[in-house]
Amino acid sequence: MSNNKSATATPRVIVMGVSGCGKTTIGDLVARELGVPFLDGDSLHPVENVAKMAAGTPLTDEDRWPWLATVGSRLAAAGDGGLVLACSALRRSYRDAIREQSPDTIFLHLNGSKEVLKARTEGRIGHFMPPALLDSQLATLEPLQDDETGVVVDISAPVDDVVAAALASCMPIRPSSGAQA
């Protein structure tokens, strides 16, 4: 479905990927550079989802659908003012659910090796997602498809370089068509 939104509208971006890829860190920095708000999708999870994950139990799709609806509605509410939102968005069906409410969303997939991700998750303090769920998330991850508006950025570089690559990759995308400007 195409629309006629201006390519100059501030983008709505989902920073996606598995636990430990840097969604919050990179998302916050990208939002600052774009001059738009940042929202960590983890803050939108119902308390039951957080408790499940903290206990090391992967979420089911039934757990995720209400959360994904909230994510999509927050993006839609941002309108042309833009928003960067961190959300795992691991499966195509999850991204499709978000796009149902916010069709012009750009997906920024932060991608890294299992070794890098494992080191990051094991080094985190105070996060509800235990490192033990990394394998489950990697097994669930469905890469962006050619018909999805988005880009993949390698996270092995220093943070500033990842942010620069994310901005360079996202800015030429026309949200209304997925084509490069």
Secondary structure, DSSP 8 states (H G I E B T S, - for coil): ------TTS--EEEEE-STTS-HHHHHHHHHHHHT--EEEGGGGS-HHHHHHHHTT----HHHHHHHHHHHHHHHHHHGGG-EEEE----SHHHHHHHHHH-TT-EEEEEE--HHHHHHHHHH-SS-SS-GGGHHHHHHH-----TTSSEEEEE-SS-HHHHHHHHHHHHTTB-TTT--B-
